[in-house]
Amino acid sequence: MMASWFRQSVFLIPLVFISAVISDQARAQTPVEYVEAKKQPIINSVDLPTTLSALNNSQLSFAVEGKLLSLNKDIGDRVSKGDLLARLDARQINSTIESLQAQVDSAKASLADEKQQLSELEELAETDFVPTSDLRRSRTRVQVAQAQLAETKALLNETEVNQNYHQLTAPFDGVIASRTADLGEWLSADQIVFQLVGSDNQHADVFLSQSYYSSINSDTQASLSYKDTTIDARLSRIVPFVDGNDRSFQVRLTGDYPDNWIVGIPLEASFEIDTGRVQASVPQDAVVRYSDGRTSVWIAVNENGEWQAKELSVELGLRFNGYVEVESGVSEGERVIVRGNEALTDGQALKLTESADYD
């Protein structure tokens, strides 16, 4: 009988020890990191595609027709304002100008002669009888000669202007992006020869929904991104006009662009628009999403001197700068778990460390 009791006691002691170890392990503290939920201005982050554009992007042509005589520039060339780009054959118009200049000289001579005859008649009329009709006809001839001279001068000036149109010059600094005419071609007036893209005053135009208009101003934070590079952008123009087709308004962004950003590259424009609301918010890392659409966060609560996990269902709003707005479910100051919240259970003991990643 004594031996039987001893054997049972020896068997029960390990069970009690194992049960105690399991109990201690069950209350083992799970290390987690937390931040305190805080109220802050809610920022609406808006991302939109855009393109880097040049303020001046022109298709250049001659204003008159003619044969293309020379090409001084080609695609890829950088030019300055006033540089000669191409010329038309101007021999015919040069001859016309010479002819008109001769006609001007002839008209000047005719006018001088008529004025001389009129002067002689007027002097003669002071001492001798001169028919009034002769004086009248002489004055008329002077007026006609003056008109003929003025008309010939105007035609000469017009032709000289057209002569200048036989030279195509750069209207601004830029780079030749394309050429669509070859030497020897007969070009009609306004036929495109070059596309010139300005090298200054680059910008990106973005079209925002009209709902943002009252929240946008020159102090709104914005950025432009291309591949792995992001720069701060300035709102240089806000156009107070809403397009009736898509209910959007235009914003022009400018910035200090890297050297490898060229006109035409696709960019992403990002705006940080202040909604005017101040609301409790938590880091996005704190949010747990379930396949059925539920969202929750885990907080740490103090129960009898022990920190324990507690799950709260939440309604979320806007995301911004790594945070998300909590419309309901979390109060300011609650300790929200941001690390180690992947497999928590209600009541689980926690070892808390305040996170330094969300200052």
LUMMAR-629573 format. One record per atom (N, C-alpha, C): z, x, y; residue in one letter. Coordinates in steps of 0.2 Angstrom, whole numbers, plus 5000, padded with zeros to 4 digits. Each point is the difference from the previous one (the first is absolute). Last residue first. Example, Ala and Ser with C-alpha at 12.3 -4.5 7.8 and 13.67 -1.06 7.14 Angstrom:
% LUMMAR-629573
503550644989S 500150045006S 500349965005S 500050024972A 500049965006A 500050045006A 
END
This chain:
% LUMMAR-629573
482550405301D 500350005006D 499549985006D 499950014974Y 499849945005Y 500450015006Y 500350144981D 499350005000D 499849955005D 502250074991A 499850035006A 499350005002A 502049854984S 499350035001S 499950035007S 502449964986E 499649975006E 499450045000E 501549954978T 499850055004T 499549985006T 501849904978L 499649995006L 499950075004L 500549884974K 500250065004K 499550015006K 500749784983L 499650045004L 500350065003L 500149784980A 500450055004A 499550055003A 499349744993Q 500050074997Q 500450055005Q 499549755002G 500750034999G 500050074997G 497749884998D 500549975004D 500750034998D 497950154995T 500249944998T 500649985004T 497750185001L 500749985001L 500249944997L 498050165002A 500249974994A 500749985000A 498750105019E 499549984995E 500349964994E 500950125021N 500149934999N 499549974995N 500450235009G 500449984994G 500149934999G 499550075025R 499950044994R 500449984994R 500249885020V 499350025001V 499750054994V 502049795008I 499950064995I 499250015001I 501849895018V 499449994996V 499850064996V 502249895014R 499850064997R 499449994995R 500749865024E 500150004992E 499750064997E 499849945024G 500650044998G 500150004992G 498749795011E 500150075003E 500650034998E 498949824983S 500350015007S 500150075002S 498449844982V 500350075001V 500349995007V 498849824992G 500250034994G 500450065001G 497949905015S 500649974997S 500250044994S 498250085014E 500149945003E 500749964998E 499150265001V 500349964995V 500249935004V 498150225003E 500549955003E 500349964994E 499250264997V 499849934999V 500549955003V 499250295002Y 500549944999Y 499649944999Y 498950215004G 500450014994G 500549954999G 498549985019N 500350075000N 500550014994N 499349755000F 499850055006F 500450064999F 499449734990R 500150074998R 499950045006R 500749734999L 499550055001L 500350074998L 501249804989G 499649995005G 499550065001G 501749874979L 499850065004L 499549985006L 502249904984E 499349985003E 499850065005E 501850014977V 499850005007V 499349975002V 502350034980S 499349975002S 499950005007S 501850164987L 499949955005L 499349985000L 501950144983E 499349985002E 500049945005E 501950214994K 499949935000K 499349985003K 501950214990A 499349985001A 500049925001A 502250165005Q 499649974995Q 499449985002Q 502450165005W 499349985003W 499649974994W 502850005004E 499450034996E 499349975003E 502349935006G 499950085001G 499550034997G 500349764999N 500650034998N 500050085000N 497849925006E 500449954996E 500650044997E 497850025019N 500650034997N 500449954997N 497250035002V 500649975003V 500650034997V 497250055004A 500650024997A 500649975003A 497349924995I 500550035005I 500650024996I 497249944996W 500750014997W 500450035006W 497749835001V 500350065001V 500750014997V 497549844997S 500850015000S 500150075003S 497949804994T 500250065003T 500750005001T 498049864984R 500650005003R 500150075003R 498149934987G 500049995007G 500650005003G 499550044976D 500049925002D 500049995008D 500250224990S 499349984998S 500049925002S 501650165014Y 500049984993Y 499349974999Y 501350195018R 499549944999R 500049984993R 501750145018V 499849994993V 499649945000V 500950175021V 499749944998V 499850004992V 500850195015A 500549964997A 499849934997A 498550165011D 500350034993D 500549964998D 499149965022Q 499649974994Q 500250024993Q 501849995021P 499550054997P 499649964995P 501249845017V 500250054995V 499450044998V 501149825021S 499450034996S 500350054995S 500649785020A 500250054994A 499450024996A 499549935026Q 500249974993Q 500350054995Q 498849935026V 500550054998V 500349974993V 497549965016R 500649984996R 500450054998R 497950025012G 500549975004G 500649984996G 498050124993T 500049934999T 500549965005T 498550255000D 500749975000D 500049925000D 498250194990I 500149945005I 500749974999I 498450224993E 500749984999E 500249955005E 497550094988F 500449985006F 500749984998F 497750154991S 500649974999S 500449985006S 497350074990A 500549995005A 500649964998A 498050164988E 500449944999E 500550005006E 497350104996L 500750015001L 500449944999L 497450134996P 500449944999P 500850025001P 497850135012I 500450004994I 500549945000I 498450055018G 499749974994G 500550004994G 500150195019V 499849935001V 499749974994V 501750204996I 499449995003I 499849935001I 502150194993W 499849935001W 499449995005W 501150214995N 499549984994N 499949925000N 501450125016D 499450025001D 499549984995D 502149855007P 499950074997P 499350015001P 501149845018Y 499750004993Y 499950074998Y 501549845017D 499850075000D 499850024993D 499849755011G 500550054998G 499750075000G 499649705004T 499850075001T 500650044998T 499149724998L 500450064998L 499750065002L 499749725006R 499750074999R 500550055000R 499749724994V 500550055003V 499650074999V 499449715000Q 499850074999Q 500650055003Q 500049744988F 499950035007F 500050084998F 499649754986S 500350065000S 499850035007S 499249794987R 500750005003R 500350065000R 497849954992D 500550024995D 500750005003D 498049915012N 499850004993N 500650014995N 500150015025G 500149934997G 499850004993G 501150205015D 499449984997D 500049944996D 501550095021V 500049984993V 499449984998V 501150165021F 499549954998F 500049994992F 501150175016P 500349945000P 499549944999P 500350274993V 499549965003V 500349935000V 500950265001I 500249934996I 499649955004I 500150294998R 499749945003R 500249944995R 500950224997S 499750015007S 499649945003S 501950084981L 499749945001L 499750015008L 500650204982R 500249975006R 499549935001R 500950174978A 499549975004A 500349975006A 500650204980D 500249955004D 499549985004D 499550104976I 500250025007I 500249945004I 499550104973T 500149955004T 500250025007T 498850084974T 500250025007T 500149935004T 499150034977D 500750025000D 500250015007D 497949854999K 500250044994K 500850015000K 499549915021Y 499450024996Y 500250054995Y 501249825020S 500150044994S 499350014997S 501549925024L 499450004997L 500050054994L 501949845016S 499850064997S 499349994997S 502149885018A 499450004996A 499850074997A 502049845015Q 499850064996Q 499449984996Q 500649895024T 500049984993T 499850074996T 500049965025D 500550044996D 500149994993D 498449895015S 499950075000S 500550044997S 499949754991N 499950035007N 499950074999N 500349754985I 499750065001I 500050035007I 500749784991S 500550054998S 499750075001S 498849805004S 500649995004S 500550064999S 498049974986Y 499850025007Y 500750005005Y 499649954975Y 500350065002Y 500050015008Y 498949824988S 500749995000S 500450065002S 497649994998Q 500249985006Q 500849995000Q 498850184984S 500149935001S 500349985006S 498650235000L 500749974997L 499949925001L 498350234999F 500149935002F 500649974997F 499150265009V 500349964995V 500049935002V 498850265006D 500149935002D 500349964994D 499950275008A 500049964995A 500149935002A 499150255012H 500549944999H 499949964994H 499150235018Q 500049974994Q 500649954999Q 499150165019N 500249935000N 499949964993N 498550215002D 500649995004D 500149924999D 498050104992S 500550044997S 500749995003S 497749844996G 500450045004G 500650044997G 497449944991V 500749974999V 500550045005V 497249934997L 500550055003L 500749975000L 497349974989Q 500749975000Q 500550055003Q 497249995004F 500650034997F 500549955000F 497849935004V 499950074998V 500650034997V 498849745005I 500650044999I 499850074998I 498649825016Q 500050024993Q 500650064999Q 499349895021D 500649984997D 500050024993D 497650015010A 500649995004A 500649974996A 498250124986S 500049955004S 500650005004S 498750214988L 500649965001L 499949945005L 498550194983W 500049965007W 500549954999W 500050254988E 500049925000E 499949975007E 500450244995G 499349985000G 499949924999G 502350124992L 499550025005L 499349974999L 502049854991D 499750074999D 499550025005D 502349824996A 499350015002A 499850074999A 502249904996T 499649954997T 499350015003T 502750124997R 499350005003R 499549964997R 503050035002S 499449994996S 499450005005S 502250075006A 500249974993A 499349984996A 500950175021I 499549964998I 500149984993I 502050045018V 499650044995V 499449954998V 501450035024G 500149984994G 499650044995G 500549935028D 500150054995D 500049974993D 498549885019F 500750024999F 500150054995F 497949915006P 500449975005P 500750015000P 497750154994A 500649974997A 500449975005A 497250015002T 500650045000T 500649974997T 497150005001L 500649964998L 500650055000L 497549975013Q 500550044998Q 500649964997Q 498249905011H 499750044994H 500450054997H 500649865019Y 500149974994Y 499650034994Y 499750075023N 500750024997N 500149974993N 498149935012Q 499950074997Q 500750034998Q 500049795010N 499749994993N 499950074997N 500649995022V 500649984996V 499849994993V 498450055016E 500450064999E 500649984996E 498549835006T 499750044995T 500450074999T 500749855017E 500149974993E 499750044994E 499850075023N 500750014998N 500049974993N 497949985010L 500250074998L 500750004997L 499449805009L 499650014993L 500150074998L 500849945021A 500449974995A 499750014993A 498950095019K 500650044999K 500449964994K 498149895008T 499850064996T 500650044998T 500349825014E 499849974993E 499850064996E 500550045023A 500649984996A 499849984993A 498250055014L 500450064999L 500649994996L 498749825007Q 499650034995Q 500450074998Q 500849875018A 500149974994A 499750034994A 499650095022Q 500750014998Q 500249964993Q 497949975010A 500050074997A 500750014998A 499649795010V 499750014994V 500150074997V 500749975022Q 500549964995Q 499750014993Q 498650085017V 500650044999V 500549974995V 498149875007R 499850064995R 500650054999R 500449835015T 499949974994T 499850054995T 500050055023R 500750004997R 500049974993R 498050015011S 500250074999S 500749994997S 499049805006R 499750034994R 500350074999R 500749905020R 500349964994R 499750034994R 499150095020L 500750024999L 500349974994L 497949925006D 499950074998D 500750034998D 499949795011S 499849994993S 499950074996S 500449985024T 500649994996T 499849994993T 498550145017P 500149934997P 500650004996P 499750165021V 499950014992V 500149934998V 499750145025F 500049934996F 499950024993F 501250195015D 499349965000D 500149944996D 501950145004T 499650015006T 499349965000T 501749984982E 500450015006E 499650015007E 499149994977A 500249935003A 500450015006A 499550194987L 499449985004L 500149935003L 501750094986E 499950045006E 499449985004E 500349904979E 500549985005E 500050045006E 498550054984L 499849945003L 500649975004L 500350204988E 499550015005E 499849945003E 501549994982S 500350035006S 499550015006S 499349924979L 500449955004L 500350035006L 498850144985Q 499649955004Q 500449955004Q 501250154987Q 499750035005Q 499549965004Q 501049914980K 500550015006K 499750045006K 498749984981E 500149945003E 500550005005E 499750194988D 499449995004D 500149935003D 501750064985A 500050055006A 499449985005A 500149904979L 500549975004L 500050045007L 498650084983S 499849945003S 500449975005S 500850184987A 499550025005A 499749945004A 501549964982K 500450035006K 499550025005K 499149934980A 500349945004A 500450035006A 499150164985S 499549965003S 500249955005S 501650114986D 499850045005D 499449975004D 500749894981V 500650005006V 499750045005V 498750014982Q 499949935003Q 500549995006Q 500250194985A 499450015005A 499949935004A 501650004984Q 500350045005Q 499450015005Q 499549894980L 500449965005L 500350045006L 498850114983S 499649955003S 500449965005S 501250144986E 499650045005E 499649965004E 501249904983I 500450015006I 499650045005I 499049954980T 500049945004T 500550025006T 499850164984S 499349995004S 500149945004S 501850044986N 500050055005N 499350005004N 500249864981I 500449975006I 500150065006I 498850054980Q 499749955003Q 500449975006Q 500950184987R 499450025003R 499749945004R 502050024985A 500149975007A 499350025004A 501249974973D 499450035004D 500049975007D 502450004989L 499349974999L 499550045004L 502650084990R 499549985005R 499449974998R 502950064994A 499349994998A 499549985006A 502450075001L 500049984993L 499250004998L 501750115021L 499349974998L 500050004992L 502349985015D 499650054996D 499349964998D 502049905012G 499450035004G 499650054996G 502449964991K 499749955004K 499550045005K 500550114977S 500449985005S 499649965005S 499950054972V 499750015006V 500549985006V 499750084971R 500449975006R 499750015006R 498849974975D 500150045006D 500549965005D 499249914979G 500650044999G 500150045006G 497649914997I 500649974997I 500550054999I 498350075019D 499949974993D 500749974998D 498550095024K 500650004996K 499849964994K 498350045016N 500450065001N 500750004996N 497349914999L 500749984998L 500450065001L 497549915010S 500450054998S 500749974998S 498049875005L 499750075001L 500550054997L 499349734998L 500550044999L 499850075000L 498749795012K 500050044994K 500650055000K 500149755012G 499650065001G 500050044993G 501249785017E 499650024994E 499750075001E 502449925011V 499349995001V 499650024994V 502450025003A 499849935003A 499349995001A 501350144980F 499750015006F 499949935003F 502150044984S 499349995000S 499750025007S 502449994983L 499750035005L 499249995000L 502549894991Q 499450024997Q 499550015006Q 502850034998S 499449975003S 499450024996S 502849995003N 499650014994N 499349975002N 502650055011N 499350005002N 499650024993N 502349974998L 499949965006L 499349995002L 500750064974A 499950035007A 499949955005A 501549984976S 499349995003S 500050045007S 501349954974L 500050045006L 499450005003L 501049804985T 499650065000T 500150045006T 501549814984T 499650015006T 499650064999T 501949824986P 499550055000P 499650005007P 502749934996L 499349975001L 499550064999L 502849924998D 499550054999D 499449975000D 502749945008V 499349984999V 499550065000V 502849925000S 499650064999S 499349974998S 502349915014N 499449984996N 499550064999N 502849995005I 499350025002I 499549984995I 502749945009I 499549994995I 499350025003I 502650085007P 499449965002P 499550004994P 502550014992Q 499550055005Q 499449965002Q 502650004984K 499549965004K 499650055005K 501150064975K 500150005007K 499549955003K 501250094975A 499549965003A 500249995008A 500750224985E 500249945003E 499549965003E 499750174979V 500050005007V 500349935002V 500150174976Y 500049945004Y 499950015007Y 499950104972E 500050025007E 499949935004E 501150074974V 499549975004V 500050025007V 501250044973P 499850035007P 499449965003P 501949904982T 499250025001T 499950035006T 502449994984Q 499649985007Q 499350035000Q 501649914979A 499850065003A 499649985006A 501149854984R 500250005007R 499750075003R 499649964977A 499849945003A 500150005008A 500850184986Q 499350015002Q 499749935003Q 502350004992D 499950045006D 499350015002D 500449874981S 500249975006S 500050045006S 499550104979I 499549955002I 500249965006I 501650144991V 499450045003V 499549965002V 501749904988A 500350025007A 499450045004A 499649934977S 500049945005S 500250025007S 500250164983I 499349995002I 499949945005I 502250054991F 499750065004F 499349985003F 501049864984V 500349995006V 499750055005V 499350024978L 499749945003L 500349995007L 500950184987P 499450015003P 499649945003P 502149964988I 500150045006I 499350025003I 500249874980L 500049965006L 500150055006L 500050094977F 499449975002F 500049965007F 502050094991V 499550065001V 499349975002V 501649854993S 500250025007S 499550065002S 499949904978Q 499749965005Q 500250025007Q 500850134982R 499350005000R 499749955005R 502350004996F 499850065004F 499250015000F 501049824988W 500149995007W 499850065004W 499950014977S 499549955002S 500149995008S 501650134988A 499450035001A 499449965003A 502149904995M 500050055006M 499450045001M 500249864981M 500049965006M 500050045006M 
END
